């Protein structure tokens, strides 16, 4: 996954250039290309996200790779680090299912006062996509609220399990009464 990520990061910058899209700021492109950052980068781009790669891999759902920057907020504001702009930090990679779940994932990995630049793999619900030639039940499951298609399918599966259990109970009750 690490080498694939490096390829996708480089390809993202090349594609933006080929498509004539607006370049990221030079510092952002350097962080994306090198996979490292210094503390001043965090202050300059705090709270910003830079989309590097996106592909629709499940109907109505894209899987994205983005660079997210967090300065750590007030917790880190008074903390001075020695030679903070001389030391390059590695950009870590995390996975997240959605913005809400992603925050929980990042907090569990890095703590509440998140500080750093991270590459994040994240699902995104693409609402105006399609039409697709898939069964109606699958369409209903995938258009439900939320970003993570796996969670949506697990909810549908859980509904089927409950229905199956109910049918088994009703059948057993019928057989018992009929005997």
For each residue, the residues with C-beta under 8 A, 3 or more apart:
1: 4 5 93
2: 5 6 93
3: 6 7
4: 1 7 8
5: 1 2 8 9 65 93 119
6: 2 3 9 10 35
7: 3 4 10 11
8: 4 5 11 12 52 53 65
9: 5 6 12 13 32 33 35 52 53 65 119
10: 6 7 13 14 33
11: 7 8 14 15 53
12: 8 9 15 16 32 52 53 65
13: 9 10 16 17 24 29 32 33
14: 10 11 17 18
15: 11 12 18 19 21
16: 12 13 19 21 22 23 24
17: 13 14 20 21 23
18: 14 15
19: 15 16
20: 17
21: 15 16 17
22: 16
23: 16 17 26 29
24: 13 16 28 29 32 50
25: 28 29 45
26: 23 29 30
27: 30 31 41 44 45
28: 24 25 31 32 45 50 67
29: 13 23 24 25 26 32 33
30: 26 27 33 34
31: 27 28 34 35 36 37 41 67 91 117
32: 9 12 13 24 28 29 35 50 52 67
33: 9 10 13 29 30
34: 30 31 88
35: 6 9 31 32 90 91
36: 31 88 89 90 91
37: 31 41 42 88 89 91 116 117
38: 41 84 85 86 87 88 89
39: 42 43 81 84 85 87 89
40: 43 44 84 85
41: 27 31 37 38 44 45 69 117
42: 37 39 45 46 69 70 71 72 115 116 117
43: 39 40 46 71
44: 27 40 41
45: 25 27 28 41 42 48 69 117
46: 42 43 69 70 71
47: 69 70 71
48: 45 68 69
49: 66 67 68 69
50: 24 28 32 66 67 68
51: 54 64 65 66
52: 8 9 12 32 64 65 66 67 119
53: 8 9 11 12 64 65
54: 51 62 63 64 65 124
55: 62 63
56: 59 60 61 62 126 129
57: 61 62 63
58: 61 63 142 149
59: 56 129 130 132 134 138 139 142
60: 56 125 126 127 129 130 132 142 143 149
61: 56 57 58 123 124 125 126 142 147 149
62: 54 55 56 57 123 124 126
63: 54 55 57 58 121 122 123 124
64: 51 52 53 54 121 122 123 124
65: 5 8 9 12 51 52 53 54 119 120 121
66: 49 50 51 52 119 120 122
67: 28 31 32 49 50 52 91 117 118 119 120
68: 48 49 50 117 118 119 120
69: 41 42 45 46 47 48 49 117
70: 42 46 47 73 106 114 115 116 117 118
71: 42 43 46 47 76 115
72: 42 75 76 77 113 114 115
73: 70 76 77 113
74: 77
75: 72 79 112 113 115
76: 71 72 73 79 113 115
77: 72 73 74
78:
79: 75 76
80: 84
81: 39 84 87
82:
83: 86 87
84: 38 39 40 80 81 87
85: 38 39 40
86: 38 83
87: 38 39 81 83 84
88: 34 36 37 38
89: 36 37 38 39 116 117
90: 35 36
91: 31 35 36 37 67 116 117 118 119
92: 109 110 116 118 119
93: 1 2 5 118 119 120 121
94: 102 105 106 109 118 119 120 121
95: 105 120 121 122
96: 99 101 102 103 105 106 120 121 122
97: 101 102 105 122 123 147 148 150 151
98: 101 102 122 123 146 147 148
99: 96 102 103 122 147
100: 103 104
101: 96 97 98 104 105 147 148
102: 94 96 97 98 99 105 106 120 122
103: 96 99 100 106 107
104: 100 101 107 108
105: 94 95 96 97 101 102 108 109
106: 70 94 96 102 103 109 110 114 118 120
107: 103 104 110 111 112 114
108: 104 105
109: 92 94 105 106
110: 92 106 107 114 115 116 118
111: 107 114
112: 75 107
113: 72 73 75 76
114: 70 72 106 107 110 111
115: 42 70 71 72 75 76 110
116: 37 42 70 89 91 92 110
117: 31 37 41 42 45 67 68 69 70 89 91
118: 67 68 70 91 92 93 94 106 110
119: 5 9 52 65 66 67 68 91 92 93 94
120: 65 66 67 68 93 94 95 96 102 106
121: 63 64 65 93 94 95 96
122: 63 64 66 95 96 97 98 99 102 147
123: 61 62 63 64 97 98 147 148 149
124: 54 61 62 63 64 147
125: 60 61 145 146 147
126: 56 60 61 62 129
127: 60 143
128:
129: 56 59 60 126 132
130: 59 60
131:
132: 59 60 129 139
133:
134: 59 138 139 142
135: 138 139
136: 139 140
137: 140 141 156
138: 59 134 135 141 142 156
139: 59 132 134 135 136 142 143
140: 136 137 143 144
141: 137 138 144 152 153 155 156
142: 58 59 60 61 134 138 139 149 152
143: 60 127 139 140
144: 140 141 152 155
145: 125
146: 98 125 151 152
147: 61 97 98 99 101 122 123 124 125
148: 97 98 101 123 151 152
149: 58 60 61 123 142 152 153
150: 97 153 154
151: 97 146 148 154 155
152: 141 142 144 146 148 149 155 156
153: 141 149 150 156 157
154: 150 151 157 158
155: 141 144 151 152 158 159
156: 137 138 141 152 153 159 160
157: 153 154 160 161
158: 154 155 161 162
159: 155 156 162 163
160: 156 157 163 164
161: 157 158 164 165
162: 158 159 165 166
163: 159 160 166 167
164: 160 161 167 168
165: 161 162 168 169
166: 162 163 169 170
167: 163 164 170 171
168: 164 165 171 172
169: 165 166 172 173
170: 166 167 173 174
171: 167 168 174 175
172: 168 169 175 176
173: 169 170 176 177
174: 170 171 177 178
175: 171 172 178 179
176: 172 173 179
177: 173 174
178: 174 175
179: 175 176
